[in-house]
């Protein structure tokens, strides 16, 4: 399914020219908030005597709060309930984000171009609604997405495809026509399971990891300035 993109003027990558809709992850794709999430996770668990390795933190990226605590409690012994841990986590994270949110390089430009061209846009973030609201406001993207699906809107966490399928349903676009932009392994797997085209965004958390994306880019600017599009 083709979108309505003016590829000659915008130099968009062919994978976006062919898209019927684009679904963005938030943390690590639109906003440089992954470090805050990792620091907050470690801070909360440190209060309970648990230290997470870097590999464990990477494995948890893209999961909802509920799935995160289920995983941690299955691998570490400590007191606390998922509800209690979620409250502690969200309180610390929101305080950290109140100091400002930094956009990932190329994110605002890409969203703006796609929006101006009339391509349906959705957000599918594992973060809870309160966090999503603060981050989008901080980026100036509160009204940028026709559909927003948060971690507390779905019962299953990435890599389950439910969150992406819900986003496509909200847009009224077939899953196969959607392009997902993700930075986490769990998110990319979810996009593939949803039957969508997946663009993987590299980060220092995924160095050396084989990513299951149809296209893997080092920067979102690679989706805007695609040399093979300029002569189209």
ABEGO torsion letter per residue (X at the ends): XBBABBAAAAGBBAAAAABABBBBBABGAABBAAAAAAAAAAAAAAAAGBBBBAAAAAAABGBBAAAAAAAAAAABBBBEBAAAAAAAAAAAAAAAAAAEBBBBBGAAAAAAAAAAAGBBBBBBBABBAAAAAAAAAAAGAAAABABBBBAAABABBOABAAAAAAAAAAAGBBAAABBBBBABAAAAAAAAAAGBBBBBBBBAAABGBBBABABBBABAAAAABBAAAAAX
